[in-house]
Amino acid sequence: QVQLVESGGGLVQPGGSLRLSCAASGSIFPIYAMGWYRRAPGKQRELVASITRSGSTNYADSVKGRFTISRDNAKNTVSLQMNSLKPEDTAVYYCHAVPILPALSWGQGTQVTVSS
């Protein structure tokens, strides 16, 4: 069974940067588009960035120009570089396939808190 493990979150001041990483235990990345999702307190989960198998990317308007998604199919990893962070970026961040695969379990996520 494929498992997704996210890491790299933390507490950062507004304007700061973080780099999130997601590692998969199985060879799913070469098959599926992958994305980073986030869930903020009291809000629905949203897709913030996605990357296709060939490397084409797409971003939510709220993060465009600040976040960069990348993937390494050989290492089964997908990363999210987050710059110019804002308090409204505070959320638990998850990686998953795009579109979501019901048979693929969600990881534990990684908490990102942007606060002074």
N, C-alpha and C positions, 0 to 999 in steps of 0.2 A: 504494500500500500504506500502510495506516495505521501510524503509528509512535507509540509512547508514550515520553515523556521525563519522568522523575521528577527532582525537585530538592528542595533544602531540608534535607537531612540534615546531620549533624555530630556533634560531641562536646558533650555537655551534662551538667551535674551532676544528681544525683538531685533531683527536685523542680522541675527546670527545664522549659522549654517549647521546642517546635519547631513549625514549620509546613511541611508538605510540600506540594509542588505537582506536578501531573501535567498535561502538555500533550499533546494528540493532534493529529497532522497532518491528520487527516481528520474529517469530521463524523459521528463515531460516538456522541458523547455523547447527542444527542437520541433515539437509537434504543435504547440499552442501559442497563441498570442498571450502575453502576460500583462498584468496590470497591478498598480498599487491603488488600494482602496483605503478610505478612512471613515471612521465613525466618531463624530464629536458628541459630547454629552447632550442628550435630548434631541439629537438629529439623526436622520437616516444615513445609512452608509452611502458613500458616493465614490465613484471612480475618478481619481485625480490624474492618472497617467497610464498610458498603455503603450505596448511595443509589440509589433508583429514579429513573426519568425524571421523575416528578412531585415528587421531593424527600423521599420517605419514607426514613427511615434505620434501620439496624440495626447493633448492635455486639456484639462478643464480650464475654462477661462480664468478661474480664480487663482491658478498657479502658473499660468502660461508666462514664460519669460523668467521664472524664478526656480522652477523644478526641472530636472533633467533625468529621464529614465534611460537605463541602459541594460543590456543583458549579455551574458557570456554562455552560449549554448554548450560549450565544451566543459564548463565548470558547473552547469546547472544553477546559475545564479542570475538574479535580477536586482538591480540597484536603483536607488532614487536619491539623487543629489538635490538637496533642498537649500536654497539660498534666500537671503532677504526674508527670513521667516517673520510671520506676523502672529499676533495672539490668536487670530481666527484659524490658524493652522493647527492649533492644539487639538489632538485627537489620537485615537489608537489607529495605527496604520497596519494594513494587512496586504500581503501579495496573494494573488490568485489568478486563475486563468480568465481570459476575456474572450467570449462571454463566460460567466460563471458556470462551472461544471458542478452540478449537484452531487456527483459521486466523489468529488475531490474535497477532502476535509479542509477546513480553515485552520490556519496556524493560530498561535496564541496572540499574535500581533505584537507591536512594539509601541510604547507610549511616547508621544512627542508632546512636550509642554513648552509653550513659548510664553514667557512671562519675565517681567523685570523684578 
